[in-house]
Amino acid sequence: VVSVPKPATLDGKAVKKPAAGVPKPATLDGKAVKKPVVGVPKPAAPDASRLQQDLNAFCTTQFQKLCSETIDGGRYCGVSGAVARFGPGGHDSDSQWRCYEESIMNTTTKGVQCMDDCGNQMQCVGAVSVKTVATPPLRALSAFISQRRWIYCSSFQRSADALCNFKRTGNVARYDPGRTRWMCFNPVDISLEGQSYCANNCGGFTPCAGGLSPGEIPTRTVYIIQQSDTAEAFAALHPCRHDEICIPSTVYPPACVKAHKIIAIQQLSKQQEAMDNYCQTEMDQMCRVGKWTTYCYQLWLSRMVSTEEDEEPKWRCYPFALLNFSDLSTCIDGCSNRVPCHGAPSPTSTLTTEFSKLKTIAENIAFCSPFQKAANDHCNKRYGEGWVARQDVTTDDWACFQTTKLPTYRWTGCVDNCGNTSLCAAGVPEQLHSAAAEAFVHPDPALERVVESVPSPCLTGESCTPTAMNPPYCSETRPNPQPAPLRDHTIRNALDCSKGAPLARRNPTSK
């Protein structure tokens, strides 16, 4: 988990012009920058909410039905597509849920309303005129909305929205990852095309439709939800059993699997965390001294990406807002091996912040346990470069894998620098429930002997505490808080005292 500096808390206080929950160019004093850094693209607006996409598809079907089944359906026949909007008709000023021809979106005007994934109505692009092909208010559309509105809305997001409604009825909750807080917006201030962050159905946060558009500031009061309130509300929600891990999904409920099968969110290594933390620290400092003015104090992560100008991929720092977690990028596995991970920058993004120290961290062998290194070396010797060892956490068996085909469940065990089994960088979850994943397993019983042959890092009688980097922490074992006094002969042996000499009087330096 990357550490993000928190500003002075505003919990419980209303603020007129807060830093929006969407990433946007900002200076150190929080004011919008008119001319952002050259080459820094604005974050691409997300697609319409999944609920809104379903409504649009429903309306397209309705237009086709009206075209074939009604006497005067000819006007619906020449329309290529349809969208659902809450707005007036061509000759009717009463705002209702209707189906409109898709061409109403050929404008920048936001004269109609759409729905986010929790059924909150907010403004969206669309302009209606007397020439607009639109249906009368449709009961079938309203019924479809009632049927679908909770399918995509997570219980965590509903709780956050409910907390916002205590502040003001109708407010919508959005998460600010830069300041790690929940904010309550008046729907008048946000639009479906704006990018923001919501709670997924495991309690994490995810990009979602419905927020402030880049460069916009709210005109209504924005409230901050106290962190203690959201923590208490979220703690009461249990999407999975205690022995299961929650994996976010696009529809309710989430996927719940046994804890030994997979890490819920792809497990990343301490080495990758160190690189992410370095990006965060350096970018925060650059913002403090005025060397960087965009995405300041947002969440920054490290990824290896190649561009057309590069001869080879390089490690760079990227703001969270510009990473697409539906696409794959490259991370580091804890033993300096490059492995697939979620969070790829946009192909058009030229925002590259390169630090030579990132490469140094990525190549630092001190992150790799000597036990795990020995196992990896064995796999490399047997299968060639680019192979690593992993342990089945359900059976303790060992196998070799290509770094590009790491398993997502079962085979997620590594060995820490104390020689104990630990969870290591797992694969991406595309093959979570796929039997084809077993084709990548190359069992190797010899790996157990390889690991056992590595000398213990601590002396006999010392306890070993694993650390992110070698060496581990070795300390003397003390079974009791106040151990019994040692006998004289034990102390004599430790001090090499002469046999029979009084211990209290023994002083080699006195004469």
PyMOL commands that set and color helices and strands:
alter all, ss='L'
color gray80, all
select helices_A, chain A and resi 50-69+74-77+102-105+139-148+155-167+187-189+227-235+270-288+320-322+356-362+365-367+370-383+403-405+429-431+435-440+446-452+488-495
alter helices_A, ss='H'
color red, helices_A
select strands_A, chain A and resi 14-15+82-87+96-101+112-115+121-124+172-176+181-185+191-199+205-211+222-224+244-247+255-258+300-305+314-319+323-332+338-345+387-391+398-402+413-415+421-423+442-443+462-465+473-476
alter strands_A, ss='S'
color yellow, strands_A
deselect
rebuild
show_as cartoon
